[in-house]
Amino acid sequence: MNFTRVNGVVIHHEVRGTVGKPVLVFSSSLGTDFRIWDAVVARLEADYRIVLYDKRGHGLSEATPQPYALSDHVDDLAALLDHLDITGATIVGLSVGGMIAQGLAARWPHLVSRLVLCDTGHKIGHDELWNSRIEAVNETGIAAIADGILQRWFTPSFRAPENAPFIGYTAMLTRTTVDGYAGTCFALRDADLTEDTRALKLPTLCIVGDQDGSTPPDLVRELSNLIEGARFEIIADAGHLPCIEQPEATAALIANFLRETTPAA
Ligand SMILES: O=C(O)CC1=CCC(=O)O1
């Protein structure tokens, strides 16, 4: 476990994989931490250097008081990569992690060479959705609204109570700090990356679960249409978190994209 203070916030991170190989950086979604990537990373770490981190208010990273802006999350990741002396990485981001990846590529282009945008958008939701979520989380806590969130995250078969991982990921969600969760809802409410993302010129893969109830396939297709040359792939039998429900298919799409966009030596 590694903890580094960047921008006044202690960020939990881990570097795995193979020294000297191209770097993949993974950024997670609202209410999750970097363990959601474990099964994907296990399939990629022989061929890549892997950076995992928890955004502020999530996992083991410090929870600063709400609200947050998307630029807080973007600048935390930029500072972490500076600390690790990394430039030109492929950023793999899911949901708000995908927005952090887009924001990083727009604001700090030297840090990013390729993007893998999973179950995300250039804008996710609208003011009313995020305002009511912020109010609910602050008044009653995450557990009180967890059922609705989990229905959008996972397919019905994964949500069976006898499925042990479902219980585990429910705990991950409900144990997220209120400041981290609500703070990031403010960031989502206020972020519209349409114009920044339209200007991006780098190899990009967009992925979405066919049953994603949070950022459905049409939204992710629209995102891919904004970025010149971006690929768009749908993963079968997955909700909002294909890295958990379909890690093999997710890792295979990422590996193929990386192979096809790596310049010949
Ligand atoms: O909680 C959800 O509905 C899913 C989600 C939206 C943005 C994000 O990061 O997760």
The ligand as an ORCA input file, in Angstrom:
! r2SCAN-3c Opt
* xyz 0 1
  O     -24.127      5.672     -9.342
  C     -24.428      5.580    -10.509
  O     -25.572      5.732    -10.909
  C     -23.378      5.308    -11.496
  C     -22.411      6.381    -11.703
  C     -22.593      7.584    -12.271
  C     -21.332      8.292    -12.312
  C     -20.426      7.291    -11.723
  O     -19.221      7.386    -11.558
  O     -21.117      6.195    -11.358
*
